[in-house]
Amino acid sequence: MEVKGKNNIRHLLVIETLEGKINRESLETLGFALSFHDKIDDCALLIAGAEITESAASLAEDRGLDVVVFDDSRFRYPNGDLLAAALVETIKKYNVASVVLLHTITGVHAASRAAATAGMACITAVESVIREGESTVFQRCLQYGKIRASIELQEDKFILTVLTGSFAAPEPGDFRKKPGTVYDEKTGRSASYSPRSVERAESSRSLEEAEVIVSAGRGIGKEENLEMIRDVAKIFSRSAVGSSRPLCDLGWLPYGHQVGSTGKTVSPKLYMACGISGASQHLAGMKSSQIIVAVNRDPNAAIFSVADYGVVEDLTVFLPLLADKYREGNWLKK
Ligand code: FAD
């Protein structure tokens, strides 16, 4: 393995890690790079993790890209603050013009802080990019997906976060064959906080195994109303709580619960979509369910186009009634 110094990197793609393992999803930043940059050879990866040099070296070999590595036990768990420090040091040292991270909580934290410190433009949650002559336009959603914004970049130096699922992670064959070089770095900055541990979301496995999934969408209105969803899920023995993406983006449920094109693909015996409009990205993850029940107060909601049974009602009225009826033991006996 070659570990040495370097003078210039034009584009930096950040790969996240957890407990010394590379987060494969963040290889989607390479997908962005392939669709955006003229030459992928101008790109290098930045990997910050604990005992990560070996994995970084094998990625450098696989993908034929140079890799800047911060191998430091303080990166065992995601730390956006420390990642921002590593980014700023790398940007300055290697004259980096652009940085791309995945749109995760850590990615957004690091991107915004690094951009402010390094004086670079910052655009988050990018879904697509359009080249219009000399101009570059990034597209992203606003107001929880109700508005699509096109944002023209005015600066040469910028940091982006890209939405998961927007740019497919490329195969190793899409890169040059010559192995990249590993550049070993250290950050001298102390972190303002240190994550002590992480716990994996309980449901990530059970969603695929569940026979019944009761899924919540933005129509639940507020986080507390998730209790109604959980109450209904408890009616069934092999059940799990699913959700549409906005609820995970809001942090109301971990991403392990998300059903859809960038979440889990499920096909339970029964799928109950509560307050979910039926966007194509959600349908992609659940439309092969055996029976679909949709609860939505809008009779024209797209979810009804795939539903076997539709309940046009306010879910805050219908779901508690359903759970109460079950508790009374009436409806199962009839
Ligand atoms: P909304 O579209 O806001 O719908 C809320 C629904 O609730 C409405 O139909 C409304 O009539 C109903 N409602 C409101 N109040 C009540 C009430 N009191 N009682 C009953 N009904 C009510 N989305 C996913 O789900 N999964 C994905 O994997 C996914 N991946 C994506 C990937 C990309 C690249 C992009 C761009 C988007 C992705 N999305 C994904 C987002 C998707 O486009 C939609 O924005 C999202 O699915 C909408 O979620 P929703 O149906 O919960 O919210």
Residues whose N, C-alpha, C, O or C-beta is under 5 A from the ligand:
A	BS01	FAD	E127 Y144 G145 T164 G165 S166 G217 R218 G219 S243 S244 R245 P246 V259 G260 S261 T262 G263 G275 I276 S277 G278 A279 Q281 H282 V295 N296 R297 D298 A301 E313 D314 L315 T316
